C-alpha cells in the first residue's frame, strides 16, 4: 500500500479550475517529484495534501497511511506526520535560527493542551539531528533568520519542518533562487533525509535537478497529470520533457 494516495482531486479558486482529477501515489521511503511549469497546479496539489486548501473548494480523496485525511484540518494532518515546507521558505525573519527551530514544538504542545489537533506523543527531530543535516545552521544559531542567505533560509525551513513528527516531507520549490553549489548541498541533505527513513514529495520547476535524485515522477499541465512513471522513464521521454517542461 502506498503511503500517500490522491484520487480524482479537483480544486477551484473562484471561477478558476486549478486541479482536474489529479490522481497519484507516493510509496513509502521514496523521493517522488511533481513537475510542471508555472501555474500547472503543483503548489495547489501540495496544499490539498496538507489541508491548506479549504474543503469547500476541493473534491476527491486524499489518503495517508491508510487513513482518509481529505477533510482534516491542517494541524491534524501535520500531527499525523505530514510536514510542508512552503514555497519562498517563510521563516520568521525577526526570530533567531534557534527560535525558528523551536516553534514547531511550542505550537504542537499548545495544540495538544487545547485539544485543537489529533493528539500525538510522537516527537519531531531533535535539534542536534537537524544541525547534523545542516551544520551551517548550528554556526548561525543566534543569528536572525532574516539575515541568512537564501540557501540558509531554505535549510532552516526544511529543518523546522523536520522538528515536527514527520513521515512525509512535502517540499515546494526548494531550489528556487539558489546558486548551483547551494542546490547541491540541499540535494545531499534531501537524499540523507530519505536514507534515514523519510518519504519525500518534491515539487520543482528544475526538472533536471529533481529527477537526478527522484525515484518516481509525475508531470502536471493545466491541472491534469500528463505523465507518471519512474524518474528514469521521464529522463528518457524527450517529447514529454520538451513539451511540458521545456528541457
N, C-alpha and C positions, 0 to 999 in steps of 0.2 A: 504494500500500500504506500502511496506517495505521502510525503509529509504535508504537502500543500496541494489542494485541488481547486481550480476555478472552473465552473461550468456555466456557460452561457451568460457571462456577466455583461450587463449593459449599464451605462451611466450617462446622465444628462446634466448639462449646466445650462439652465434656462431652456432655450429652444435648440441648443446645440447638442447633437447626439454624439458623445465623445467615444464611448466604447460600444461595440456592436457584437455581442455574443462571444466575448473572449473566453476561451477555454484553454487551460494549460495546467501542467502538473510539475512539481518540483520534488525530486527524490531526496530522501534523507542523505546528508553527507556530501552533496554535490554543490558545485557552483553552476547555477543556471543564469544565463544572461538574456535580458529582454532588450531588443534593439529596435531602432526606428528613428526617423527624422524628427525634428521639432514638431510638436503638435500631433504626433501619431497616436498618443494615448498611453505612453509609458508611465508617466508620473501618476495619472489617474488610476491606472491599474494598481500601483503600489498603495495609493490612498484607499482604494477599495479593500485591499487585503488588510491594511492597518486599521480600518474603520474610520478613517478621517473623512471619507465622503459620506454625507448623510444618507441614511437608509432610504429616505423618500425620493432620492434622485438616482437610485441604482436598483438593479434587479439581478437575478441569477443566484448562484451559490458559491460561497467560499468555505472550504472545509480545511481545517488544520488539525493534524494529528488525530484524524478520525472524528473530530467534533465540528459541527456546523457553527461557524462564527459570523455568518453573514450579517446579522443584525446586532451583534455585540458592540458595546461601547469601546472606544479606543483604549481606555485604561484596562478593560477586561481582556482585550486581545493582547495587550502588552504583558499583562500578568500571566497569560497562557504561554508566553515565550516568543512573541514576535516583536522585534525591535527595528524601528525605521530610522535610518539616517537620511534626513531630507535633503533635497537639492539646496545648494548655497549654504550648507553646514548649519546655520542658525545656532551658533554658540552664543552664550551670553557675554557680550563684549566687555562689560564692566566688572565681571567676576574673574577671579584668577583661574588658572588651569585646574588647580585642586578643587576649587569651589564648584566649577562646572562638573567635575567628575563625581562630586558628592551629591549632586542634585537628584539623580535617579533614586538613590537610596532614601533620601529625605522624602521625596514625593511618594515613593512606594509605601513607606512606613505610615505616612499621613493618610493615604488612601485606605490602607488596611485598618487603621484605627477608626476611621469614619465609615467603614463598610461601603466604600464607593467603587470597589473593584473586586474581581474574583480573588478571594483570599489565597495567599501563597506564602509558604515558608521558605521557598527557594531563594537563594542568594544570587546576585549577579557576580560578575567577575571582580576579584579583588584588585585594589589599586596597583599592587605590585605586579600582577599579571598584565594589566593594561600598560604599565611602564615597560614591561618586558617586550611587548609588541612594538611600543613606540618610545624608545629611550629619550627621544628629543623632548617629549612631554615632561619627563621627570626632571630634565635640565631646566625646564621653564615652569615648574610647579607654582611659583608665586607670581608669575607674570600674568597680566590681564589678557584675556583671550583676544580682545580687540586689537592687540598689538602684535599678535602672531602672524606669520606668513600664511598665505592661502593653504599651502600644504600642511602646515602645522595645525591650522584650524580644522582641516579635514581629518587629520589624525585624532584630534580632540573629539570631533563629532562621532567618529567610529568608537573611540574609547568610551565615551559617555553612553552610547547605546549598549555596549557590552557590559556596562555596570548594572544593567537590568538582567533578570533571568532570561537568557536568550538561547533559543533553539534554531530560530530562523532569523537571519540578519538581512534586512532589505536596504540596499544601497542605491540611492538615487543620484546618478551622475557624479560619482566620487572623483573622477579625473578632470572634471570641468575646470578650466583655467589654470591647470597645473603644468609646470615645466616637465619635460620628458624624464629627467632624473628623479623628480619627486614622484611622478607616476610609477616609476619602477619600485620605489620604496613602499608606496601604498599597495601596489600589486603583491609585493613579497609578504606584506602583513596580511592581506586578504587570504593568500594561499596558506599561510601559517594558521590563521583562524579556522579555515576549513579543515586542515590537517588535525587540529585539536578538537574536532567534533561538531563544529557549527555548520549549518546549511546556509547557503548564501544565494539570494536572488539579486543580481546585479543589473541595474538599468543603466544603459550607456548609449551615447552617440558615437563614441570612439570604438567602432566595431573591431578594429584591428587589435587594440589593447584588450578589449573584453573577451574576444574569442581565444586569445592567447592563453588565458587561464581558466576558461569555462569548460564544463563537461557537456552541457546541453545548451541549446539556443532557441529563442523564439524571435520572430520579427513581426512587428505590427505596423500597419499602414492604415491611416484614416480609421483607427479604432478597431480594425479587424486583424486577426492573426493570418499572416500570409506565408509563414514558414515555421516549421517546427522540426527539430532533429538534433543531431549532435553538433558540437562546435566544429568538428572536422568536416561534417557534411556541409555546413554553411560555408566554411572556408573554400570548399571545392565547388560550390554553386555560384559561379561568377555572375550568371544572369540575375539571380536574386540579389546579390550584393550590389551590383551596379544599379539595378532598378530601384531598390528600396533604401539602400544605404549610401550609395554614391561612392563605393570603394571597390 
